[in-house]
Amino acid sequence: MIRAIALAVSLSLALSACGGRVKLKPQDGKSMPVKPEDVRTQPTVEEMIAPSTQANPKRSDELLRRSEERRDDKFDLPPKG
C-alpha cells in the first residue's frame, strides 16, 4: 500500500516537472523559421505557438429560443441504392 502511494507521488512529481516555465528559443546554432511573405515583421515565438481562430473557434452560447423550420438543403440527397 505504502509502495503504491510512493509510486503515485513520484510519478506525479515527475509529470509536474515536464511543463517547463522557460521562454522558448531556437536551439544553439539554429535560427528562427523563415518569415512568412504576407507579414511585415518576424513573428515572435508566442505569436507562432498561439492557436489561430480556425484552430480554436469561439463558442456560440446563443440558445435556441423557439423551433424554426430548417432551410431547404439542395445537397441533402437520399443515399444511392
Buried (B, 14 or more C-beta within 10 A) or exposed (E): EEEEEEEEEEEEEEEEEEEEEEEEEEEEEEEEEEEEEEEEEEBEEEEEEEEEEEEEEEEEEEEEEEEEEEEEEEEEEEEEE
